[in-house]
Amino acid sequence: MATDNQSLRGFVEQTEKNDPANVLRIRQQVSQQLEMTATVFELDRLNKSPVVIFENVAGFDMPVVTNVAGNRGLLARCLGSTVENLPTAFRERCQKYISPEIVAKPAWNEVVFEGDEVDLTKLPIPFQFTVDAAPYITAGQITARDPESGVDTTGFHRLMLKGKNRLGVSLHSRRRMYEYHRRAEARGHSLPAAIVIGTHPLHYMGSMVYAYPPNVRKYDIIGGLFGEPYRLARCGIEDLEVPAGAEIIVEGEILANVREPEGPFGEFTGYASHRSTQNVFVAKRVRMRRDAWFHSVVSGMSRDHILISCITREGEILNALKRNLPNVRAVHVPHKTCGAFLAIVSMKKIAEGEPRMAMLTALGTELYTKQVIVVDEDVDIYDMEDVMWALATRVRAEKDVLMVPGVKSAIIDPTSDPSTFTVTKMGIDATMPLKEDFAQRLIISPEQRARAREILAGASVI
């Protein structure tokens, strides 16, 4: 189909063709309960992160595709970039807005269930952690329009299975979708919405962008990432436009003035989160491909759950820093710090005070980021041992640590105030002073390292 280059299955097919080692098909029967999540985490322990297709889920006739965004190499290939240049490529491409194209025949309109036929329990929704309240749709992109401006948005929100046509929703990012629902509710209306399951990783990536003009559509940003118009089609709920190449579309609404318990859920923090906005989505219609795949994001601290947010935050923070500090070299948001809470900034310091500018800019750019470490360009920001060395040897705590109390933060951050959801954000200047005779770092040149490898190879060590 014409939509394949923008679809999840098109991405998988191209990966199998060009890099078959990065697609793992598991034909052995697995349970919907816990086993798929445990398998992906065990792969991660083995330092492997391929796309995983569970072809035989007990009790279901639909495969589950997961871990599509757990590999920087695959994501870089989607953007035609190198791994090293991935945040910069993302930063540049997501600012080149391209309006979408509307097509008449989407892939997801082959099978339609309405009314009493709607039964979300027939989807192979994984139950991921023993603490979870229920199975969760984790790769569901909710699309809805602003009741005031008419501009739509799309993004991930966890969706708890409550019944055949009922899902618990948390809009805890408190960004556009939260505001759209608030505006609809203020008018006494529920918010019409569609849940999109099974999208290309570039949709995943583009949906995570948050610093863009209010009149720009997320689909314009995703088109920029593809380098061509993103192909959309109108679904049956308020003519909302959704990706034409998606696997499954669930049409319905987020109810006004209805709150129900939702959670706990195994969040990216590595903890079970009981905090939620407690919204409710009611499904009215389900459309899907005849041979639909169920797409799931592995929850908890998996790479699949976190890596895209690392890259998008790296790009967003770098973009904000470059406006006033062109001597900033790079930004790294490590996966192991939940892909959000810590950012490391590399810069060639020209004047004192620049690291503090970088801290304040980064902390103000990203809601979730609460700690920023600024280091000199000689420090490898992708090597936490090197960053910790700079922290241990270049920080004078009495003048290099900045604290900003009472800042809005993530609801699901376990350290945020349980009533106000604020935190004390912190910046650390781990750069060397400019005008002092500071200690000289010991280095081994690339030439010396190359020679050392020759010596070790000669000794059959490597």
VEXDRENPA-52292 format. One record per residue (C-alpha): residue number from 0; residue in one letter; x, y, z. Coordinates in Angstrom, 2 decimals. Example, Ala and Ser with C-alpha at 12.3 -4.5 7.8 and 13.67 -1.06 7.14 Angstrom:
<rs>
R vexfi baza    east   north      up
R     0    a   12.30   -4.50    7.80
R     1    s   13.67   -1.06    7.14
</rs>
This chain:
<rs>
R vexfi baza    east   north      up
R     0    m    0.00    0.00    0.00
R     1    a    1.06    3.60   -0.57
R     2    t    1.07    4.26    3.16
R     3    d    3.59    1.55    4.00
R     4    n    6.65    3.81    4.20
R     5    q    4.83    5.74    6.95
R     6    s    3.39    2.73    8.77
R     7    l    4.54    0.51   11.62
R     8    r    4.58   -2.57    9.39
R     9    g    6.50   -0.67    6.71
R    10    f    9.12    0.20    9.33
R    11    v    9.34   -3.44   10.45
R    12    e    9.58   -4.74    6.88
R    13    q   12.37   -2.29    6.03
R    14    t   14.23   -3.20    9.22
R    15    e   13.96   -6.93    8.48
R    16    k   15.27   -6.27    4.97
R    17    n   18.16   -3.94    5.88
R    18    d   19.04   -5.01    9.41
R    19    p   17.47   -8.42   10.14
R    20    a   19.35   -8.83   13.43
R    21    n   17.23   -5.99   14.82
R    22    v   13.91   -7.81   14.41
R    23    l   13.15  -10.76   16.68
R    24    r   10.11  -12.90   15.87
R    25    i    9.03  -15.10   18.78
R    26    r    6.85  -17.95   17.55
R    27    q    6.65  -19.79   20.88
R    28    q    3.34  -19.20   22.66
R    29    v    3.51  -16.52   25.35
R    30    s    1.03  -15.33   27.93
R    31    q   -0.64  -11.93   27.90
R    32    q    0.24  -11.86   31.61
R    33    l    3.76  -10.52   32.36
R    34    e    5.74  -12.69   29.92
R    35    m    6.13  -10.21   27.05
R    36    t    7.41   -7.47   29.35
R    37    a    9.79   -9.85   31.13
R    38    t   11.19  -11.01   27.77
R    39    v   12.02   -7.49   26.60
R    40    f   13.65   -6.61   29.94
R    41    e   15.73   -9.79   29.76
R    42    l   16.89   -8.82   26.25
R    43    d   17.93   -5.46   27.68
R    44    r   19.96   -7.23   30.39
R    45    l   21.77   -8.97   27.52
R    46    n   22.38   -5.53   25.94
R    47    k   20.05   -6.32   23.05
R    48    s   17.15   -4.14   21.95
R    49    p   15.56   -5.39   18.72
R    50    v   12.00   -4.89   17.57
R    51    v   10.11   -7.86   19.05
R    52    i    7.10   -9.53   17.44
R    53    f    5.19  -12.01   19.60
R    54    e    3.39  -14.02   16.96
R    55    n    1.49  -16.38   19.27
R    56    v   -0.18  -14.78   22.29
R    57    a   -2.27  -17.36   24.16
R    58    g   -6.00  -16.72   23.75
R    59    f   -5.66  -14.17   20.94
R    60    d   -5.30  -14.31   17.16
R    61    m   -3.42  -11.02   16.81
R    62    p    0.38  -10.58   17.09
R    63    v    1.88   -8.08   19.52
R    64    v    4.66   -5.83   18.21
R    65    t    6.80   -4.06   20.78
R    66    n   10.17   -2.41   21.45
R    67    v   10.02   -0.48   18.17
R    68    a   11.59    2.58   19.83
R    69    g   14.20    0.89   22.01
R    70    n   17.20    1.32   19.71
R    71    r   19.00    4.58   18.87
R    72    g   20.47    3.03   15.73
R    73    l   17.05    2.23   14.25
R    74    l   15.68    5.66   15.17
R    75    a   18.70    7.34   13.59
R    76    r   18.10    5.37   10.40
R    77    c   14.48    6.60   10.33
R    78    l   15.84   10.16   10.19
R    79    g   18.72    9.36    7.85
R    80    s   21.12   10.31   10.63
R    81    t   23.98    8.87   12.64
R    82    v   23.44    7.91   16.26
R    83    e   25.78   10.71   17.38
R    84    n   23.85   13.32   15.40
R    85    l   20.39   12.00   16.26
R    86    p   19.28   14.79   18.68
R    87    t   20.52   17.47   16.27
R    88    a   18.82   15.83   13.28
R    89    f   15.61   15.60   15.26
R    90    r   15.91   19.24   16.39
R    91    e   16.36   20.46   12.82
R    92    r   13.75   18.26   11.13
R    93    c   10.95   18.86   13.62
R    94    q   11.13   22.58   12.91
R    95    k   10.55   22.07    9.16
R    96    y    6.76   21.83    9.29
R    97    i    5.04   20.04    6.40
R    98    s    1.23   20.04    6.20
R    99    p   -0.40   16.60    6.02
R   100    e   -2.19   15.03    3.07
R   101    i   -5.72   13.60    3.36
R   102    v   -6.35   10.23    1.68
R   103    a   -9.71    8.57    1.06
R   104    k   -8.93    4.90    1.75
R   105    p   -7.06    4.26    5.00
R   106    a   -5.62    0.85    5.82
R   107    w   -7.59    0.62    9.08
R   108    n  -11.10    0.65    7.58
R   109    e  -11.30   -3.04    6.59
R   110    v  -13.06   -4.29    9.76
R   111    v  -15.50   -2.16   11.78
R   112    f  -17.15   -2.88   15.15
R   113    e  -19.85   -0.61   16.54
R   114    g  -22.17   -0.43   19.55
R   115    d  -22.45   -3.74   21.42
R   116    e  -19.87   -5.32   19.07
R   117    v  -17.13   -3.15   20.56
R   118    d  -15.04   -5.35   22.88
R   119    l  -11.60   -4.08   23.81
R   120    t  -10.97   -7.21   25.91
R   121    k  -10.47   -9.11   22.64
R   122    l   -7.29   -7.13   21.97
R   123    p   -4.08   -8.78   23.30
R   124    i   -3.37   -5.92   25.71
R   125    p   -0.38   -6.95   27.86
R   126    f   -0.59   -7.05   31.64
R   127    q    2.93   -5.80   32.27
R   128    f    3.74   -5.66   36.00
R   129    t    2.20   -7.38   39.01
R   130    v    1.46   -3.97   40.56
R   131    d   -0.60   -2.79   37.58
R   132    a   -4.32   -2.41   38.22
R   133    a   -5.20   -4.02   34.88
R   134    p   -3.87   -4.52   31.34
R   135    y   -2.90   -1.17   29.78
R   136    i   -2.90    0.09   26.20
R   137    t    0.50    1.80   26.24
R   138    a    1.08    2.59   22.55
R   139    g   -2.27    4.29   22.08
R   140    q   -1.91    7.77   20.61
R   141    i   -4.93    9.90   21.57
R   142    t   -5.99   12.47   18.95
R   143    a   -8.41   15.31   19.76
R   144    r   -9.11   18.93   18.80
R   145    d   -8.95   22.09   20.87
R   146    p  -12.63   23.11   21.32
R   147    e  -11.61   26.75   20.98
R   148    s   -9.04   26.90   18.16
R   149    g   -9.87   23.70   16.29
R   150    v   -6.18   22.72   16.20
R   151    d   -5.64   19.03   16.92
R   152    t   -2.93   17.21   18.80
R   153    t   -1.76   13.63   19.25
R   154    g    0.15   12.03   22.09
R   155    f    0.61    9.07   24.41
R   156    h   -1.55    8.69   27.50
R   157    r   -1.81    5.50   29.49
R   158    l   -5.12    3.68   29.00
R   159    m   -6.33    1.20   31.62
R   160    l   -8.70   -1.53   30.47
R   161    k  -11.88   -1.20   32.57
R   162    g  -14.40   -3.08   30.42
R   163    k  -15.50   -3.88   26.89
R   164    n  -15.82   -0.21   25.92
R   165    r  -14.32    1.67   28.87
R   166    l  -10.77    2.83   29.53
R   167    g   -9.27    4.77   32.41
R   168    v   -7.08    7.65   31.20
R   169    s   -4.47    9.79   32.91
R   170    l   -3.65   13.15   31.30
R   171    h   -0.92   13.76   33.85
R   172    s    1.48   15.58   31.52
R   173    r   -0.97   18.51   31.87
R   174    r   -0.14   19.74   28.39
R   175    r   -2.38   20.21   25.35
R   176    m   -4.68   17.19   25.75
R   177    y   -5.31   18.04   29.39
R   178    e   -6.13   21.62   28.41
R   179    y   -8.39   20.55   25.52
R   180    h  -10.39   18.35   27.87
R   181    r  -10.56   21.11   30.48
R   182    r  -11.93   23.54   27.88
R   183    a  -14.53   21.03   26.62
R   184    e  -15.58   20.22   30.17
R   185    a  -15.95   23.93   31.00
R   186    r  -18.53   24.06   28.18
R   187    g  -20.32   21.02   29.57
R   188    h  -19.12   18.71   26.78
R   189    s  -17.12   15.52   26.63
R   190    l  -14.03   15.64   24.40
R   191    p  -14.36   13.63   21.13
R   192    a  -11.19   11.61   20.68
R   193    a   -9.66    8.72   18.73
R   194    i   -7.07    6.26   19.99
R   195    v   -4.57    5.28   17.30
R   196    i   -2.71    1.98   17.78
R   197    g    0.19    0.95   15.54
R   198    t    2.20    3.88   14.23
R   199    h    5.64    4.46   12.71
R   200    p    8.44    5.43   15.17
R   201    l    8.63    8.90   13.58
R   202    h    5.01    9.48   14.63
R   203    y    6.02    8.33   18.10
R   204    m    8.95   10.76   18.03
R   205    g    7.02   13.73   16.63
R   206    s    4.19   13.30   19.11
R   207    m    6.66   13.92   21.95
R   208    v    7.50   17.46   20.76
R   209    y    6.07   20.11   23.05
R   210    a    7.80   23.45   22.29
R   211    y    6.02   24.63   19.14
R   212    p    3.56   27.41   18.17
R   213    p   -0.09   26.87   19.22
R   214    n   -1.36   27.03   15.62
R   215    v    1.00   24.27   14.43
R   216    r   -0.35   20.71   14.29
R   217    k    1.62   17.75   15.59
R   218    y    1.00   16.21   12.17
R   219    d    2.92   19.13   10.60
R   220    i    5.87   18.25   12.83
R   221    i    5.64   14.54   12.02
R   222    g    5.56   15.44    8.31
R   223    g    8.78   17.37    8.84
R   224    l   10.37   14.29   10.38
R   225    f    9.29   12.17    7.39
R   226    g   10.35   14.89    4.96
R   227    e    6.99   14.61    3.17
R   228    p    3.29   15.16    3.96
R   229    y    2.03   12.75    6.60
R   230    r   -0.88   10.81    5.14
R   231    l   -4.04   11.07    7.23
R   232    a   -7.65    9.97    6.87
R   233    r  -10.85   11.13    8.55
R   234    c  -12.38    8.74   11.05
R   235    g  -15.97    8.59   12.28
R   236    i  -15.73   10.71   15.41
R   237    e  -16.08   14.42   14.59
R   238    d  -14.09   13.82   11.36
R   239    l  -10.88   13.66   13.42
R   240    e   -7.88   13.02   11.21
R   241    v   -5.66   10.07   12.08
R   242    p   -2.73    8.29   10.37
R   243    a   -3.93    6.42    7.30
R   244    g   -1.41    3.62    7.81
R   245    a   -2.33    2.83   11.43
R   246    e   -3.31   -0.67   12.54
R   247    i   -6.31    0.05   14.81
R   248    i   -8.49    3.10   15.51
R   249    v  -10.72    3.32   18.59
R   250    e  -13.29    6.13   18.30
R   251    g  -15.01    7.63   21.33
R   252    e  -14.81   10.44   23.87
R   253    i  -13.17   11.45   27.13
R   254    l  -16.13   12.05   29.42
R   255    a  -16.88   15.38   31.01
R   256    n  -17.25   15.58   34.80
R   257    v  -16.55   11.88   35.30
R   258    r  -13.64   10.68   37.41
R   259    e  -12.91    7.08   38.30
R   260    p   -9.95    5.36   39.98
R   261    e   -7.15    4.65   37.50
R   262    g   -3.87    2.93   38.37
R   263    p   -1.51    1.97   39.78
R   264    f    0.66    1.58   36.70
R   265    g    4.37    0.77   36.27
R   266    e    5.70    4.13   35.10
R   267    f    8.98    5.30   33.53
R   268    t   10.20    6.31   36.98
R   269    g   10.73    2.66   37.88
R   270    y    7.95    2.90   40.46
R   271    a    4.26    2.01   40.53
R   272    s    2.37    5.27   40.12
R   273    h   -0.96    5.75   41.89
R   274    r   -1.20    9.39   40.77
R   275    s   -3.66   10.08   37.98
R   276    t   -6.10   12.63   36.57
R   277    q   -8.66    9.77   36.71
R   278    n  -10.36   10.53   33.39
R   279    v  -12.54    8.05   31.51
R   280    f  -12.62    7.22   27.77
R   281    v  -15.69    5.46   26.34
R   282    a  -15.27    3.66   23.01
R   283    k  -18.08    3.88   20.44
R   284    r  -16.45    2.25   17.42
R   285    v  -13.33    0.20   16.56
R   286    r  -11.82    0.07   13.07
R   287    m   -8.84   -2.07   12.09
R   288    r   -6.90   -3.76    9.34
R   289    r   -8.08   -7.28    8.55
R   290    d   -4.69   -8.64    9.67
R   291    a   -4.10   -6.01   12.36
R   292    w   -1.04   -5.97   14.61
R   293    f   -1.39   -4.85   18.21
R   294    h    1.34   -2.36   19.06
R   295    s    2.44   -2.11   22.70
R   296    v    5.10   -0.05   24.46
R   297    v    6.90   -1.94   27.22
R   298    s    6.28    0.06   30.39
R   299    g    8.48    0.77   33.41
R   300    m   12.07    1.81   32.73
R   301    s   12.32   -0.01   29.41
R   302    r   14.15    1.63   26.52
R   303    d   10.95    1.33   24.50
R   304    h    9.17    3.50   27.07
R   305    i   11.95    6.02   27.64
R   306    l   14.37    6.32   24.71
R   307    i   12.19    8.51   22.48
R   308    s   11.64   10.93   25.35
R   309    c   15.44   11.04   25.86
R   310    i   16.01   12.01   22.23
R   311    t   13.16   14.51   22.03
R   312    r   14.23   16.18   25.28
R   313    e   17.83   16.30   24.09
R   314    g   16.66   18.01   20.91
R   315    e   14.25   20.42   22.65
R   316    i   16.76   21.47   25.33
R   317    l   19.54   21.82   22.76
R   318    n   17.26   23.97   20.61
R   319    a   16.47   26.27   23.56
R   320    l   20.13   26.54   24.61
R   321    k   21.43   27.29   21.12
R   322    r   19.30   30.45   20.91
R   323    n   21.50   32.27   23.44
R   324    l   24.49   29.97   23.97
R   325    p   25.89   28.90   20.59
R   326    n   28.94   27.50   22.39
R   327    v   26.81   24.66   23.80
R   328    r   28.02   21.47   22.14
R   329    a   25.50   18.77   23.03
R   330    v   22.85   17.59   25.47
R   331    h   22.36   14.09   26.85
R   332    v   19.33   12.82   28.77
R   333    p   20.32    9.35   30.03
R   334    h   17.90    6.45   29.79
R   335    k   18.86    5.25   33.26
R   336    t   17.72    8.52   34.85
R   337    c   14.17    7.86   33.61
R   338    g   14.69    9.67   30.30
R   339    a   13.51   12.92   31.81
R   340    f   14.76   13.89   35.24
R   341    l   18.46   14.56   34.47
R   342    a   20.03   16.47   31.57
R   343    i   23.78   16.78   31.00
R   344    v   24.98   19.76   28.97
R   345    s   28.38   19.97   27.24
R   346    m   29.73   23.43   26.47
R   347    k   32.92   25.29   25.61
R   348    k   32.76   27.86   28.38
R   349    i   33.76   31.34   27.23
R   350    a   32.58   33.38   30.19
R   351    e   31.70   32.74   33.81
R   352    g   27.95   32.58   34.37
R   353    e   27.25   30.68   31.14
R   354    p   26.78   27.34   32.92
R   355    r   24.19   28.96   35.17
R   356    m   22.39   30.37   32.10
R   357    a   22.40   26.87   30.62
R   358    m   20.98   25.37   33.83
R   359    l   18.12   27.88   34.06
R   360    t   17.27   27.53   30.36
R   361    a   17.22   23.73   30.50
R   362    l   15.20   23.62   33.72
R   363    g   12.68   26.08   32.28
R   364    t   12.39   24.28   28.94
R   365    e   11.31   20.88   30.15
R   366    l    8.64   20.26   32.80
R   367    y   10.04   16.87   33.82
R   368    t   13.73   17.79   33.96
R   369    k   14.69   18.64   37.54
R   370    q   18.49   18.25   37.56
R   371    v   20.99   19.70   35.08
R   372    i   24.74   19.10   35.10
R   373    v   26.91   21.36   32.91
R   374    v   30.36   20.07   31.96
R   375    d   33.31   21.18   29.83
R   376    e   33.70   19.87   26.29
R   377    d   36.49   17.48   27.36
R   378    v   33.96   15.42   29.33
R   379    d   32.10   12.62   27.51
R   380    i   28.45   13.29   28.39
R   381    y   27.48    9.79   27.17
R   382    d   29.83    8.20   29.74
R   383    m   28.37    8.54   33.23
R   384    e   31.72    7.60   34.79
R   385    d   33.32   10.60   33.07
R   386    v   30.45   12.87   34.15
R   387    m   30.75   11.66   37.75
R   388    w   34.52   12.29   37.61
R   389    a   33.85   15.91   36.59
R   390    l   31.29   16.20   39.38
R   391    a   33.76   14.84   41.92
R   392    t   36.73   16.97   40.86
R   393    r   35.34   20.26   39.50
R   394    v   32.36   21.13   41.71
R   395    r   32.66   23.51   44.63
R   396    a   29.28   22.98   46.22
R   397    e   29.08   26.34   48.00
R   398    k   29.10   28.22   44.67
R   399    d   28.44   25.68   41.92
R   400    v   25.09   24.23   43.03
R   401    l   21.91   26.16   42.18
R   402    m   18.53   25.26   43.69
R   403    v   15.16   26.56   42.50
R   404    p   12.32   25.57   44.88
R   405    g    8.60   25.38   44.18
R   406    v    8.73   24.57   40.46
R   407    k    5.88   22.78   38.67
R   408    s    6.86   19.20   37.90
R   409    a    5.51   15.83   36.89
R   410    i    2.55   14.44   38.81
R   411    i    4.08   10.97   38.65
R   412    d    7.49   12.06   39.96
R   413    p    7.52   10.36   43.39
R   414    t    9.55   13.25   44.85
R   415    s    7.04   15.94   43.82
R   416    d    4.79   17.44   46.49
R   417    p    1.64   15.25   46.64
R   418    s   -0.69   18.26   46.77
R   419    t    1.02   20.85   44.53
R   420    f    3.18   18.53   42.38
R   421    t    6.12   20.93   42.70
R   422    v    9.79   20.11   43.26
R   423    t   13.05   21.85   43.99
R   424    k   14.98   21.83   40.72
R   425    m   18.78   21.79   40.82
R   426    g   21.65   22.78   38.56
R   427    i   25.28   21.79   39.03
R   428    d   28.18   23.62   37.38
R   429    a   30.85   20.97   36.86
R   430    t   33.01   23.15   34.60
R   431    m   36.52   24.36   35.37
R   432    p   36.97   28.03   36.39
R   433    l   38.34   30.14   33.55
R   434    k   40.75   32.44   35.36
R   435    e   42.30   30.05   37.82
R   436    d   45.35   27.86   37.35
R   437    f   43.21   24.74   37.56
R   438    a   44.71   21.25   37.55
R   439    q   45.51   19.79   34.14
R   440    r   43.62   16.70   33.09
R   441    l   45.56   13.54   32.25
R   442    i   44.84   12.37   28.72
R   443    i   45.76    9.52   26.42
R   444    s   45.70   10.61   22.79
R   445    p   43.77    8.74   20.08
R   446    e   47.10    7.78   18.52
R   447    q   48.29    6.28   21.79
R   448    r   45.06    4.37   22.19
R   449    a   45.34    2.99   18.66
R   450    r   48.88    1.84   19.37
R   451    a   47.74    0.26   22.64
R   452    r   45.10   -1.74   20.75
R   453    e   47.81   -2.99   18.38
R   454    i   49.88   -4.12   21.35
R   455    l   46.94   -5.90   22.96
R   456    a   45.96   -7.52   19.67
R   457    g   49.52   -8.79   19.35
R   458    a   49.19  -10.30   22.80
R   459    s   45.88  -11.96   21.78
R   460    v   44.00   -9.95   24.38
R   461    i   41.61   -8.39   21.85
</rs>
